[in-house]
Amino acid sequence: MPLIKSSYIPSFLFKNAHYNTIYRTFFMDEEVKFNRERLELEDSDFLDLDISSVNSKTVVIALHGLEGSSQSKYILTATKEFNKENIDVIAVNLRGCSGEQNRLLPTYHSGKTDDLDTVIKHVDKKHDYTEIILLGYSLGGNITLKYIGEKQGTISPKIKCAIAISVPCDLTSSSSALSQLRNMPYMAKFMQTLKLKALEKLEKFPDSGLDKKTINAAKNFYDFDTLFTAPINGFLNAEDYWEKCSSKPFLNEIKIPTLLLNALDDTFLSKECFPIEIASRHKFLHLETPKYGGHVGFNSKLIDKKGYWLERRLYDFIKEYIE
């Protein structure tokens, strides 16, 4: 597909990538009434699904980013806007992200597509939807892209399109980008919550081989993924995890209309996370790379805190593929 020329033109303050990135978290006050449904998994673990229904036949299955949840502001704003357009939303809380620790030692990670597959099959079986849209943010976007690439021609015919936002589709280089000085506040926040969850796992599974001292000493994703994410999820090391779970190698196999929206000023992403060459010769992958946007930002104006360019962009893409 030809690369998309973006319509995103933010006001002056949102031309600052960091301000655009943090604005939703600190300055948007959104509430959504979800109905929670617990999905019991075959491995004896569970996923909590939060559903906002307007009795539509179309549903968006939304996946949050690293250490996010259904209560992440970008999930809430998207849910409200989709509901206004008569579209249901099922927000997936990845393992350990719903406010309750998951039961097993392994948790969610950037390439865990089997849980998404389980959710889709559950939604298809239990709910009466005729159209499904997949939507993923950051880590959830990587899972989404990897999933639809892995599935190729076997994807459910109910899935009409997919959208992935601010995606670190090359995990090795994006992990390096996040370790840079300019991203220190974000890294510190991620390490704080990730380490807390890891230490809870250590207490629950004392024979896991995890080491409290080394986990506490982790300073970045390389440290943490080497000491925790890789070993508990069956990978050899951080490099093995990143290589096998990056969505970029799966992009060529995508067979449904897909929008990848990555801002050029996103400090979380490396140049390898902008698959321009792949998209330029791809039949289904639409790549939009606005100059501004930050990481899962794309706010446009301050007036009434209603600069929802991102949400309108999502709907404009989706409406081309639903009835």
VOPAGU-2260 file (C-alpha; in pm, 1 decimal, decimal comma):
REM VOPAGU-2260
SITE   aa  ch    i         X         Y         Z
SITE  MET   A    0       0,0       0,0       0,0
SITE  PRO   A    1     118,5     356,4     -58,1
SITE  LEU   A    2     239,8     519,7     261,1
SITE  ILE   A    3     -32,0     734,4     416,4
SITE  LYS   A    4      12,7    1110,0     441,5
SITE  SER   A    5    -112,2    1186,3     790,7
SITE  SER   A    6    -371,3    1451,3     871,1
SITE  TYR   A    7    -236,0    1489,8    1224,6
SITE  ILE   A    8    -142,4    1853,8    1286,3
SITE  PRO   A    9    -118,2    1923,1    1660,8
SITE  SER   A   10    -121,5    2251,4    1845,1
SITE  PHE   A   11     212,3    2393,1    1963,5
SITE  LEU   A   12     235,4    2214,0    2299,8
SITE  PHE   A   13     174,5    1875,0    2143,5
SITE  LYS   A   14     469,8    1917,6    1912,1
SITE  ASN   A   15     671,2    1824,8    2219,8
SITE  ALA   A   16     690,9    1443,8    2215,3
SITE  HIS   A   17     716,5    1403,8    2592,2
SITE  TYR   A   18     421,3    1631,6    2664,8
SITE  ASN   A   19     216,5    1448,3    2403,2
SITE  THR   A   20     312,7    1114,2    2559,0
SITE  ILE   A   21     218,6    1199,4    2918,3
SITE  TYR   A   22     -83,2    1420,9    2852,8
SITE  ARG   A   23    -347,7    1148,0    2851,7
SITE  THR   A   24    -218,3     990,4    3170,6
SITE  PHE   A   25    -206,2    1306,9    3376,5
SITE  PHE   A   26    -465,6    1537,9    3227,3
SITE  MET   A   27    -746,3    1330,3    3076,7
SITE  ASP   A   28   -1020,5    1222,8    3314,5
SITE  GLU   A   29   -1227,6     953,4    3148,1
SITE  GLU   A   30   -1461,5     694,0    3293,3
SITE  VAL   A   31   -1621,0     391,6    3128,2
SITE  LYS   A   32   -1864,3     147,4    3284,7
SITE  PHE   A   33   -1727,0    -195,0    3202,2
SITE  ASN   A   34   -1882,0    -532,5    3276,5
SITE  ARG   A   35   -1607,7    -777,0    3370,2
SITE  GLU   A   36   -1599,7   -1131,0    3239,6
SITE  ARG   A   37   -1338,3   -1378,9    3359,8
SITE  LEU   A   38   -1210,8   -1614,8    3093,3
SITE  GLU   A   39   -1070,4   -1935,0    3241,1
SITE  LEU   A   40    -779,9   -2069,5    3036,5
SITE  GLU   A   41    -683,7   -2427,3    2958,1
SITE  ASP   A   42    -358,2   -2393,9    3155,8
SITE  SER   A   43    -560,1   -2306,6    3471,4
SITE  ASP   A   44    -481,3   -1936,6    3450,3
SITE  PHE   A   45    -731,0   -1663,7    3361,6
SITE  LEU   A   46    -784,5   -1343,6    3167,6
SITE  ASP   A   47   -1018,7   -1064,4    3274,8
SITE  LEU   A   48   -1214,4    -909,3    2987,9
SITE  ASP   A   49   -1383,1    -573,7    3040,8
SITE  ILE   A   50   -1680,0    -520,4    2811,0
SITE  SER   A   51   -1854,2    -197,4    2715,0
SITE  SER   A   52   -2159,0    -291,3    2508,7
SITE  VAL   A   53   -2407,6     -84,5    2311,5
SITE  ASN   A   54   -2566,8    -400,6    2167,9
SITE  SER   A   55   -2371,9    -378,3    1846,7
SITE  LYS   A   56   -2290,4    -655,3    1602,3
SITE  THR   A   57   -1940,3    -509,1    1569,1
SITE  VAL   A   58   -1676,7    -530,9    1841,0
SITE  VAL   A   59   -1327,6    -393,5    1889,5
SITE  ILE   A   60   -1096,1    -623,7    2085,8
SITE  ALA   A   61    -842,5    -387,3    2244,1
SITE  LEU   A   62    -501,4    -476,6    2388,5
SITE  HIS   A   63    -316,6    -235,4    2615,6
SITE  GLY   A   64      54,8    -164,2    2632,9
SITE  LEU   A   65     327,9    -259,5    2880,5
SITE  GLU   A   66     196,9    -238,9    3238,3
SITE  GLY   A   67    -131,5     -97,3    3113,6
SITE  SER   A   68    -484,1    -229,8    3160,2
SITE  SER   A   69    -842,9    -167,1    3056,2
SITE  GLN   A   70    -817,4     147,5    3269,6
SITE  SER   A   71    -539,4     299,7    3059,0
SITE  LYS   A   72    -657,1     637,4    2935,8
SITE  TYR   A   73    -610,0     548,2    2569,2
SITE  ILE   A   74    -835,7     244,3    2616,6
SITE  LEU   A   75   -1100,3     451,7    2793,6
SITE  THR   A   76   -1106,4     731,6    2535,7
SITE  ALA   A   77   -1121,6     485,1    2246,2
SITE  THR   A   78   -1401,6     290,4    2416,1
SITE  LYS   A   79   -1613,6     602,2    2464,1
SITE  GLU   A   80   -1568,3     711,1    2104,6
SITE  PHE   A   81   -1639,9     365,4    1960,8
SITE  ASN   A   82   -1951,8     332,4    2172,7
SITE  LYS   A   83   -2073,0     664,0    2029,8
SITE  GLU   A   84   -2037,7     507,1    1684,8
SITE  ASN   A   85   -2242,3     202,9    1792,1
SITE  ILE   A   86   -1942,5     -28,5    1829,8
SITE  ASP   A   87   -1883,6    -252,6    2131,7
SITE  VAL   A   88   -1542,8    -278,4    2296,2
SITE  ILE   A   89   -1384,7    -571,8    2477,3
SITE  ALA   A   90   -1074,0    -451,8    2658,7
SITE  VAL   A   91    -839,7    -741,6    2734,0
SITE  ASN   A   92    -642,2    -723,0    3057,0
SITE  LEU   A   93    -330,2    -925,0    2984,9
SITE  ARG   A   94    -219,4   -1175,1    3249,6
SITE  GLY   A   95    -153,3   -1001,2    3579,8
SITE  CYS   A   96    -282,2    -662,3    3460,0
SITE  SER   A   97    -643,4    -661,3    3580,4
SITE  GLY   A   98    -564,2    -568,1    3939,4
SITE  GLU   A   99    -516,7    -930,7    4041,0
SITE  GLN   A  100    -198,6   -1131,0    3990,6
SITE  ASN   A  101    -235,9   -1424,2    3755,1
SITE  ARG   A  102    -212,9   -1774,8    3899,0
SITE  LEU   A  103      88,3   -1915,1    3714,5
SITE  LEU   A  104     454,6   -1817,9    3708,6
SITE  PRO   A  105     456,4   -1714,4    3337,7
SITE  THR   A  106     289,7   -1381,9    3270,0
SITE  TYR   A  107     220,1   -1168,0    2963,9
SITE  HIS   A  108     492,5   -1064,0    2722,3
SITE  SER   A  109     537,8    -888,3    2387,9
SITE  GLY   A  110     480,0   -1194,7    2172,9
SITE  LYS   A  111     214,7   -1387,9    2364,6
SITE  THR   A  112     -30,1   -1432,6    2079,5
SITE  ASP   A  113    -186,0   -1754,3    2211,6
SITE  ASP   A  114    -388,5   -1559,5    2468,5
SITE  LEU   A  115    -520,6   -1327,0    2199,4
SITE  ASP   A  116    -619,3   -1629,5    1991,5
SITE  THR   A  117    -804,7   -1772,2    2291,2
SITE  VAL   A  118    -990,0   -1444,6    2344,6
SITE  ILE   A  119   -1095,2   -1425,7    1978,9
SITE  LYS   A  120   -1224,9   -1783,2    1981,7
SITE  HIS   A  121   -1410,5   -1716,5    2307,3
SITE  VAL   A  122   -1570,4   -1398,7    2170,8
SITE  ASP   A  123   -1665,9   -1578,1    1850,2
SITE  LYS   A  124   -1827,8   -1864,2    2042,2
SITE  LYS   A  125   -1998,7   -1682,1    2328,8
SITE  HIS   A  126   -2091,9   -1345,5    2180,1
SITE  ASP   A  127   -2310,2   -1280,9    1879,0
SITE  TYR   A  128   -2078,3   -1053,9    1680,1
SITE  THR   A  129   -2058,1   -1057,0    1303,2
SITE  GLU   A  130   -1758,0    -824,0    1276,2
SITE  ILE   A  131   -1438,9    -810,3    1485,3
SITE  ILE   A  132   -1169,0    -545,1    1477,9
SITE  LEU   A  133    -834,0    -592,3    1650,3
SITE  LEU   A  134    -673,6    -289,0    1815,3
SITE  GLY   A  135    -341,2    -288,0    1997,1
SITE  TYR   A  136    -133,2     -19,1    2162,7
SITE  SER   A  137     245,9     -41,0    2196,8
SITE  LEU   A  138     316,8    -391,3    2336,4
SITE  GLY   A  139     -44,0    -483,0    2256,7
SITE  GLY   A  140      12,8    -355,3    1904,5
SITE  ASN   A  141     313,4    -582,3    1866,9
SITE  ILE   A  142     102,4    -879,2    1979,9
SITE  THR   A  143    -170,5    -780,0    1733,5
SITE  LEU   A  144      63,5    -752,9    1433,9
SITE  LYS   A  145     245,7   -1074,0    1519,8
SITE  TYR   A  146     -84,4   -1257,1    1560,1
SITE  ILE   A  147    -235,3   -1160,0    1226,5
SITE  GLY   A  148      96,6   -1236,0    1054,8
SITE  GLU   A  149     122,6   -1577,8    1219,0
SITE  LYS   A  150    -236,0   -1666,7    1132,8
SITE  GLN   A  151    -203,5   -1562,0     767,8
SITE  GLY   A  152    -490,2   -1721,4     573,4
SITE  THR   A  153    -636,6   -1902,1     875,5
SITE  ILE   A  154    -752,5   -1591,0    1058,5
SITE  SER   A  155   -1121,4   -1579,3    1149,3
SITE  PRO   A  156   -1327,0   -1434,3     862,9
SITE  LYS   A  157   -1507,4   -1218,9    1119,1
SITE  ILE   A  158   -1188,3   -1016,0    1170,7
SITE  LYS   A  159   -1231,2    -734,2     922,2
SITE  CYS   A  160    -924,2    -523,9     996,7
SITE  ALA   A  161    -657,2    -444,7    1255,4
SITE  ILE   A  162    -494,0    -131,2    1394,8
SITE  ALA   A  163    -164,5    -108,4    1581,8
SITE  ILE   A  164     -47,0     213,2    1746,8
SITE  SER   A  165     301,9     318,8    1860,9
SITE  VAL   A  166     441,7     -29,4    1807,2
SITE  PRO   A  167     798,2    -135,9    1895,5
SITE  CYS   A  168     788,1    -390,5    1614,8
SITE  ASP   A  169    1164,8    -443,2    1643,1
SITE  LEU   A  170    1206,8    -524,9    2012,1
SITE  THR   A  171    1586,9    -536,2    2013,8
SITE  SER   A  172    1638,5    -184,0    1884,0
SITE  SER   A  173    1339,2     -34,4    2066,1
SITE  SER   A  174    1468,5    -175,7    2395,3
SITE  SER   A  175    1792,7       5,4    2323,8
SITE  ALA   A  176    1604,3     326,0    2240,7
SITE  LEU   A  177    1415,9     312,4    2570,5
SITE  SER   A  178    1745,2     282,0    2757,8
SITE  GLN   A  179    1859,0     623,6    2634,9
SITE  LEU   A  180    1885,9     912,2    2879,7
SITE  ARG   A  181    1583,6    1096,7    2737,1
SITE  ASN   A  182    1362,2     801,7    2832,6
SITE  MET   A  183    1493,0     764,2    3187,2
SITE  PRO   A  184    1165,5     867,2    3360,3
SITE  TYR   A  185     965,0     613,9    3156,1
SITE  MET   A  186    1217,2     337,4    3217,6
SITE  ALA   A  187    1218,9     408,1    3591,2
SITE  LYS   A  188     838,2     381,1    3602,0
SITE  PHE   A  189     836,5      56,4    3405,3
SITE  MET   A  190    1107,4     -94,0    3624,7
SITE  GLN   A  191     920,7       1,2    3940,5
SITE  THR   A  192     602,1    -188,1    3853,8
SITE  LEU   A  193     768,5    -474,5    3668,4
SITE  LYS   A  194    1004,5    -547,4    3956,2
SITE  LEU   A  195     720,9    -534,7    4207,0
SITE  LYS   A  196     528,2    -797,6    4012,4
SITE  ALA   A  197     841,2   -1009,6    3967,5
SITE  LEU   A  198     912,5   -1006,5    4340,4
SITE  GLU   A  199     553,8   -1111,3    4409,1
SITE  LYS   A  200     610,9   -1404,9    4175,3
SITE  LEU   A  201     927,9   -1495,9    4363,0
SITE  GLU   A  202     737,1   -1511,2    4690,3
SITE  LYS   A  203     459,0   -1720,2    4534,8
SITE  PHE   A  204     700,9   -1952,5    4352,6
SITE  PRO   A  205    1008,2   -1984,1    4577,5
SITE  ASP   A  206    1147,1   -2273,3    4369,6
SITE  SER   A  207    1134,5   -2077,0    4043,9
SITE  GLY   A  208    1504,9   -2000,0    4039,8
SITE  LEU   A  209    1438,4   -1624,6    4039,8
SITE  ASP   A  210    1682,5   -1417,1    4240,2
SITE  LYS   A  211    1553,2   -1122,9    4444,1
SITE  LYS   A  212    1884,9    -937,1    4453,6
SITE  THR   A  213    1947,3    -943,1    4080,1
SITE  ILE   A  214    1586,5    -853,9    3995,5
SITE  ASN   A  215    1604,6    -554,8    4229,5
SITE  ALA   A  216    1925,4    -445,9    4057,8
SITE  ALA   A  217    1771,8    -446,7    3706,3
SITE  LYS   A  218    1805,5    -104,9    3543,3
SITE  ASN   A  219    1659,3    -155,8    3197,6
SITE  PHE   A  220    1473,8    -400,3    2974,3
SITE  TYR   A  221    1787,8    -595,9    2890,9
SITE  ASP   A  222    1846,3    -664,8    3260,0
SITE  PHE   A  223    1484,0    -739,6    3340,4
SITE  ASP   A  224    1411,1    -952,2    3035,6
SITE  THR   A  225    1732,3   -1149,6    3092,1
SITE  LEU   A  226    1661,0   -1211,6    3459,5
SITE  PHE   A  227    1282,3   -1254,4    3450,1
SITE  THR   A  228    1081,7   -1234,8    3127,1
SITE  ALA   A  229    1296,0   -1473,8    2922,4
SITE  PRO   A  230    1348,0   -1755,2    3175,7
SITE  ILE   A  231     989,6   -1773,1    3303,8
SITE  ASN   A  232     848,1   -1778,0    2951,7
SITE  GLY   A  233    1084,0   -2035,7    2801,8
SITE  PHE   A  234    1328,1   -1813,7    2611,8
SITE  LEU   A  235    1705,6   -1855,6    2628,9
SITE  ASN   A  236    1778,3   -1492,2    2709,5
SITE  ALA   A  237    1664,0   -1138,9    2630,0
SITE  GLU   A  238    1802,3   -1152,0    2276,3
SITE  ASP   A  239    1618,2   -1477,9    2204,8
SITE  TYR   A  240    1295,0   -1332,1    2344,2
SITE  TRP   A  241    1322,9   -1012,3    2142,5
SITE  GLU   A  242    1408,1   -1192,3    1819,8
SITE  LYS   A  243    1125,0   -1444,3    1843,3
SITE  CYS   A  244     859,6   -1199,0    1962,9
SITE  SER   A  245     919,2    -897,0    1738,5
SITE  SER   A  246     628,9    -848,4    1500,1
SITE  LYS   A  247     836,6    -701,9    1217,1
SITE  PRO   A  248     933,4   -1040,8    1064,7
SITE  PHE   A  249     562,2   -1129,1    1045,4
SITE  LEU   A  250     444,4    -816,0     864,2
SITE  ASN   A  251     487,1    -959,7     514,9
SITE  GLU   A  252     241,8   -1238,6     600,9
SITE  ILE   A  253     -48,1   -1012,3     699,7
SITE  LYS   A  254    -357,7   -1080,5     488,5
SITE  ILE   A  255    -617,5    -837,9     628,8
SITE  PRO   A  256    -635,3    -455,4     606,7
SITE  THR   A  257    -404,9    -321,9     877,9
SITE  LEU   A  258    -308,9      26,1     991,9
SITE  LEU   A  259      24,0      81,2    1168,1
SITE  LEU   A  260      43,2     428,9    1320,3
SITE  ASN   A  261     388,9     524,0    1452,1
SITE  ALA   A  262     492,7     884,6    1516,6
SITE  LEU   A  263     835,3     988,3    1393,5
SITE  ASP   A  264     905,9    1167,5    1722,6
SITE  ASP   A  265     815,8     866,7    1939,2
SITE  THR   A  266    1114,4     837,4    2175,1
SITE  PHE   A  267    1028,7     472,6    2252,2
SITE  LEU   A  268    1091,6     365,8    1892,2
SITE  SER   A  269    1404,4     310,6    1685,5
SITE  LYS   A  270    1433,4     366,9    1311,1
SITE  GLU   A  271    1386,3      -8,0    1267,2
SITE  CYS   A  272    1030,5      30,7    1398,5
SITE  PHE   A  273     922,9     217,8    1085,0
SITE  PRO   A  274     884,2     -57,3     819,5
SITE  ILE   A  275     861,3     181,4     526,6
SITE  GLU   A  276    1003,2     -57,1     267,5
SITE  ILE   A  277     773,0    -340,9     373,2
SITE  ALA   A  278     463,2    -120,1     370,9
SITE  SER   A  279     545,3      39,4      34,6
SITE  ARG   A  280     506,8    -296,3    -142,3
SITE  HIS   A  281     243,9    -450,6      84,7
SITE  LYS   A  282    -112,2    -519,2     -28,4
SITE  PHE   A  283    -269,0    -487,9     317,7
SITE  LEU   A  284     -37,3    -290,9     547,2
SITE  HIS   A  285    -107,4      84,0     568,5
SITE  LEU   A  286     177,5     273,2     738,3
SITE  GLU   A  287     111,7     621,6     875,0
SITE  THR   A  288     407,1     809,3    1025,2
SITE  PRO   A  289     312,6    1163,3    1132,6
SITE  LYS   A  290     593,6    1397,7    1228,9
SITE  TYR   A  291     448,8    1437,4    1578,6
SITE  GLY   A  292     249,2    1221,3    1816,3
SITE  GLY   A  293     478,6    1095,6    2089,1
SITE  HIS   A  294     412,6     748,2    2228,1
SITE  VAL   A  295      40,2     667,2    2222,8
SITE  GLY   A  296     -23,6    1041,0    2229,4
SITE  PHE   A  297    -162,5    1199,1    1913,6
SITE  ASN   A  298    -346,4    1464,7    2112,3
SITE  SER   A  299    -438,1    1761,7    1898,3
SITE  LYS   A  300    -562,4    2047,4    2115,1
SITE  LEU   A  301    -617,9    2152,8    2474,7
SITE  ILE   A  302    -962,1    2309,2    2437,0
SITE  ASP   A  303   -1200,1    2124,5    2672,1
SITE  LYS   A  304    -940,7    1844,2    2677,0
SITE  LYS   A  305   -1109,5    1710,3    2363,7
SITE  GLY   A  306    -831,9    1676,5    2108,2
SITE  TYR   A  307    -931,5    1323,5    2010,8
SITE  TRP   A  308    -764,4    1308,9    1670,6
SITE  LEU   A  309    -644,7     955,2    1738,6
SITE  GLU   A  310    -988,4     815,9    1814,7
SITE  ARG   A  311   -1138,9     974,6    1503,7
SITE  ARG   A  312    -853,6     834,9    1295,8
SITE  LEU   A  313    -921,9     485,6    1427,6
SITE  TYR   A  314   -1290,2     507,1    1340,3
SITE  ASP   A  315   -1221,5     653,7     995,5
SITE  PHE   A  316   -1003,6     351,6     915,5
SITE  ILE   A  317   -1243,9      95,8    1061,6
SITE  LYS   A  318   -1557,0     225,8     888,9
SITE  GLU   A  319   -1407,0     139,5     550,2
SITE  TYR   A  320   -1422,4    -231,1     636,4
SITE  ILE   A  321   -1744,5    -276,4     835,5
SITE  GLU   A  322   -2106,6    -272,4     726,8
